[in-house]
């Protein structure tokens, strides 16, 4: 449905995003994920028509929209700060775009009433933004975009202003609405957990370039580059010295990693890679405990169930993990 074809995006003569090629399917929840300054919001704003592309084409259903004005692109956008009008009620905020486009009163009432019901905020129609919670304000911002009937909804870190519990609740709500209403969503975030839980597919960006595109499970379990391996979740770098004789089963000449949750403490079963390490630090996380373990030439993080026996600082233990848990990202991004 949406294709970026060799798209360059420049700021003040500097190339921020070079040679972008992405295809996003109809009805897909597609996330642009990466650290601050990697170009993800720039891509979103380019698709919305706020930033021009200096080369290439942006295609939506085989129509080149690269030179279209923002208001003619059929794209809705939800900003990080929601940008609600404080002096208008919920209904008036949602109706604002329809009024500006001179839609008839009867149609405005029908469309606003329908979208307020579908986003679960009809009971707050007469309230002003200051009377709403953060989650309710976010629903108003989504409703205001959806009421215009866009085929594409862009979301620029819409949960970053919410507290942790509300953020988790609202990301579930966003996914429910997206599935229910069927709109194509392009979502920008630097939060890995958010991206993994929401997305059909994820594009991981670094310095304006795509490191990997894939389903959340593929991105996490089969990272193609060292950046993706380290950025998505956590990863311990393994060395030949660390593994000793058990390292013969794997090649550590290239960057080799294992995730903390795949490492176990105790007597290794047959065939498991293993090493000896001492407890350097322990952090209690409720259902989990994170141990920092000092091995031959470095530290490894190990995450275990909080119900397991607590390990004393300085105590020595055997760590082990199956060879199939080892990650070997090898592709280099040019």
C-alpha positions in Angstrom: 0.0 0.0 0.0 2.7 2.5 1.0 6.2 2.4 -0.7 9.2 4.5 -0.1 11.3 4.2 -3.3 14.9 5.4 -2.9 13.7 8.3 -0.9 16.3 10.9 0.3 15.3 13.4 3.1 17.6 16.3 3.7 17.7 19.2 6.3 19.6 22.4 5.5 21.6 20.6 2.8 22.5 17.7 5.1 21.2 14.2 4.2 19.2 12.9 7.2 17.7 9.8 5.6 19.4 8.4 2.5 18.0 5.9 0.0 15.0 4.8 2.1 13.1 1.7 0.7 10.2 0.4 2.7 6.9 -1.2 1.8 4.0 -1.1 4.3 1.0 -3.3 3.7 -2.7 -2.3 3.8 -4.0 -2.5 7.4 -0.6 -3.2 8.9 0.7 -1.8 12.2 4.2 -0.8 11.2 6.7 0.7 13.7 9.7 2.8 13.1 12.0 2.1 16.0 15.3 3.5 17.0 17.3 5.9 19.3 16.8 9.6 19.3 18.0 11.3 16.2 18.0 8.2 14.0 15.5 9.7 11.5 12.2 7.9 12.4 10.2 11.1 13.1 11.7 12.7 9.9 10.3 9.8 7.9 6.9 10.2 9.5 6.8 13.9 8.8 7.9 13.3 5.2 5.1 10.9 4.6 2.7 13.4 6.2 3.9 16.1 3.8 5.5 18.4 6.5 9.1 17.7 5.2 9.9 17.3 1.5 11.8 14.4 0.1 14.8 15.5 -2.0 14.9 12.3 -4.1 12.8 9.2 -4.8 9.1 8.6 -4.6 6.5 8.0 -1.9 3.7 5.8 -3.3 0.3 5.2 -1.7 -1.8 2.7 -3.6 0.3 3.2 -6.7 -0.2 7.0 -6.6 2.8 9.2 -6.2 2.1 11.6 -3.3 5.6 13.0 -3.0 4.7 16.5 -4.2 1.1 16.6 -2.8 0.2 19.2 -0.1 -0.2 17.7 3.4 -4.0 18.2 3.4 -4.4 16.2 0.2 -2.5 13.1 1.3 -5.3 11.3 3.2 -3.1 11.0 6.3 -4.0 11.5 9.9 -1.4 12.2 12.6 -1.3 12.0 16.4 1.4 14.1 17.9 3.4 13.5 21.1 1.7 16.3 22.9 -1.8 15.6 21.4 -2.2 19.4 20.4 -5.7 19.6 21.7 -7.4 23.0 21.9 -7.9 23.8 25.6 -10.9 26.1 25.1 -12.9 23.5 23.1 -14.8 20.6 24.4 -14.0 17.0 23.3 -16.7 17.1 20.6 -15.5 20.5 19.4 -11.9 19.3 19.2 -12.9 16.2 17.3 -15.1 18.2 14.9 -12.5 20.9 14.3 -11.1 19.4 11.0 -14.6 18.7 9.7 -15.7 22.2 10.4 -12.5 23.6 8.7 -13.3 21.6 5.6 -16.9 23.0 5.6 -18.6 19.7 6.2 -22.4 20.0 6.8 -23.7 20.2 10.4 -25.7 17.0 10.2 -22.7 15.0 8.8 -20.4 16.5 11.5 -22.7 15.4 14.3 -23.1 11.9 12.8 -19.3 11.4 12.2 -18.2 12.9 15.5 -20.8 10.9 17.5 -19.8 7.7 15.8 -16.0 8.1 16.3 -16.5 9.1 20.0 -18.5 5.9 20.6 -15.9 3.8 18.8 -13.0 5.2 20.7 -14.9 4.9 24.0 -15.0 8.6 25.0 -18.7 9.5 24.1 -19.4 10.1 27.8 -16.8 12.9 27.9 -18.1 14.7 24.8 -18.9 17.9 26.8 -15.6 18.1 28.8 -12.6 20.2 28.0 -9.1 18.7 27.8 -8.1 19.9 31.3 -10.9 17.8 32.7 -9.5 14.6 31.1 -6.8 12.1 32.1 -3.8 11.6 29.9 -5.3 8.4 28.4 -8.6 10.2 27.7 -6.8 13.0 26.0 -4.9 10.6 23.9 -8.2 9.0 22.7 -9.5 12.4 21.8 -6.3 13.0 19.7 -6.8 9.7 17.9 -10.6 10.3 17.4 -9.8 13.8 15.9 -7.5 12.2 13.3 -9.8 9.2 12.5 -12.9 11.3 12.1 -11.4 12.8 8.9 -11.5 9.3 7.4 -7.7 8.9 6.7 -6.5 5.7 5.1 -3.3 6.0 7.1 -2.7 7.1 10.7 0.7 8.3 11.8 1.6 8.3 15.5 4.6 10.1 16.8 5.5 8.7 20.3 2.0 9.3 21.5 2.5 7.5 24.8 5.7 9.1 26.0 3.9 11.6 28.3 1.9 8.9 30.2 3.0 7.1 33.3 4.1 3.5 33.1 0.8 1.7 33.9 -1.3 4.0 31.8 1.2 3.6 28.9 0.8 -0.2 29.0 -3.0 0.1 29.1 -3.2 2.6 26.3 -0.9 0.7 23.9 -3.3 -2.3 24.3 -6.2 0.1 23.5 -4.4 1.5 20.5 -3.9 -2.0 19.1 -7.5 -2.9 19.8 -8.8 0.2 17.9 -6.4 -0.4 15.0 -7.6 -4.0 14.6 -11.3 -3.0 15.0 -11.2 -0.1 12.6 -8.6 -1.5 10.2 -6.6 1.6 9.4 -3.0 1.4 8.4 -0.8 2.6 11.2 2.8 3.9 11.1 4.0 4.3 14.7 7.2 6.0 15.9 8.9 5.1 19.2 12.2 4.5 20.9 10.6 2.1 23.4 11.5 -1.5 22.4 8.8 -3.1 24.6 6.2 -0.8 23.0 7.3 -1.7 19.5 7.4 -5.5 20.2 4.0 -5.5 21.8 2.2 -3.4 19.2 3.6 -4.1 15.8 2.9 -6.5 12.9 6.4 -5.5 11.6 9.2 -3.2 12.9 11.9 -1.3 11.0 14.9 -0.7 13.2 16.7 2.5 12.3 20.2 3.8 13.1 21.7 7.0 11.8 19.1 7.4 9.1 19.4 3.9 7.7 17.4 0.7 8.2 19.2 -2.0 10.1 16.5 -4.6 9.8 12.8 -5.0 9.0 10.7 -7.9 10.2 8.1 -9.3 12.6 8.8 -8.7 16.3 9.8 -12.3 16.9 12.3 -12.3 14.0 13.8 -9.0 15.1 14.3 -10.3 18.6 15.3 -13.9 18.0 17.2 -13.4 14.7 18.9 -10.0 14.7 20.8 -9.4 11.5 23.2 -6.7 12.8 25.1 -6.1 16.0 23.2 -2.8 16.5 19.8 -4.6 16.4 21.1 -7.3 18.7 22.1 -4.8 21.3 19.3 -2.3 20.8 16.4 -4.8 20.9 16.3 -6.3 24.4 19.7 -7.0 26.0 22.6 -9.1 24.9 25.9 -10.4 26.5 28.9 -10.4 24.3 30.7 -13.7 24.4 34.5 -14.3 24.0 36.6 -17.4 23.6 38.3 -16.7 27.0 34.9 -16.5 28.7 33.8 -19.9 27.3 37.1 -21.7 27.6 36.9 -25.3 26.3 33.2 -25.2 25.9 33.6 -22.5 23.3 34.7 -25.0 20.7 31.1 -25.6 19.7 30.7 -22.0 18.4 32.8 -19.5 16.4 33.5 -16.3 18.4 35.7 -14.8 15.6 32.6 -12.7 14.7 30.5 -10.8 17.3 28.6 -13.5 19.3 25.9 -12.9 22.0 23.5 -14.5 24.3 20.5 -12.9 25.9 20.4 -12.7 29.8 17.1 -14.7 30.0 18.7 -17.6 28.2 21.5 -18.0 30.7 20.9 -20.5 33.5 22.7 -21.0 36.8 23.7 -24.5 38.0 25.1 -27.7 36.7 25.0 -27.6 32.9 23.2 -30.4 31.0 25.1 -32.3 28.3 25.7 -30.2 25.2 25.2 -26.8 26.9 27.9 -24.2 26.7 29.2 -23.2 30.1 31.5 -20.9 32.1 32.3 -20.1 35.7 31.4 -16.7 37.1 31.0 -14.9 40.4 28.1 -12.7 41.6 29.1 -9.1 41.2 25.7 -7.5 41.9 22.1 -8.4 42.3 19.0 -6.3 41.6 15.5 -7.4 42.8 12.8 -6.7 40.2 9.8 -8.4 41.8 9.1 -11.4 39.7 12.7 -11.4 38.4 16.2 -11.0 39.8 19.0 -9.6 37.6 22.5 -10.8 38.5 25.7 -9.2 37.2 28.2 -12.0 36.9 32.0 -11.6 36.6 33.5 -14.1 34.2 37.0 -14.6 32.8 37.3 -11.3 30.9 34.0 -9.5 31.4 30.6 -9.2 33.0 27.4 -11.0 32.0 23.9 -10.2 33.0 21.7 -13.1 34.0 17.9 -12.8 34.6 16.2 -15.5 36.6 12.9 -16.0 38.4 12.6 -14.1 41.7 11.3 -17.3 43.3 14.7 -19.0 42.8 17.3 -19.1 45.6 19.1 -15.8 46.2 22.8 -15.8 45.4 25.3 -14.2 47.7 27.6 -11.4 46.4 31.0 -12.9 45.6 29.7 -16.5 45.4 31.0 -18.6 42.5 28.6 -20.4 40.1 28.4 -22.3 36.8 26.5 -20.5 34.0 25.2 -22.5 31.0 23.0 -22.1 27.9 22.2 -24.1 24.8 24.2 -23.5 21.7 21.0 -22.6 19.8 20.5 -19.6 22.1 23.7 -18.0 20.7 23.1 -15.0 18.4 25.5 -14.3 15.5 24.5 -11.1 13.7 26.6 -10.8 10.6 25.1 -8.4 8.1 26.8 -5.0 7.9 24.7 -1.9 7.2 26.4 0.3 4.5 
